[in-house]
Amino acid sequence: MKYFHFGKKLLAADSWLHLYDLTLALYESAAEAAYLTGNFAETSDLVEIVLQQAKTVLDKMKVYEIKIKNYQSQNKPLVAIKIP
């Protein structure tokens, strides 16, 4: 997780505009790593950032998968299937 935190700090404030692919990949990977380490709150925060910034439905697909797994891991299956 330290590498992802460091990578996010290195990004410029406008990285979603000028380095979209890199920023998307970094946030997706950070969200997945947070999920895999059991940090559910950070996972949710990162997923929401991607969902707000992503340009297309395809760009959102990976984080929706992470979001569903995150809820399933917390034994919240009904919340997981309500994702739009």
KAJO-V432319 format. One line per field, one symbol per residue. ss: DSSP state (A for helix, B for strand, O for the rest). A space follows every 50 residues. Layout:
BEGIN
ss=???
END
This chain:
BEGIN
ss=OAAAAAAAAAOOOOAAAAOAAAAAAAAAAAAAAAAAOOOAAAAAAAAAAA AAAOOOAAAAAAAAAAAAAAAAAOOOAAAAOOOO
END
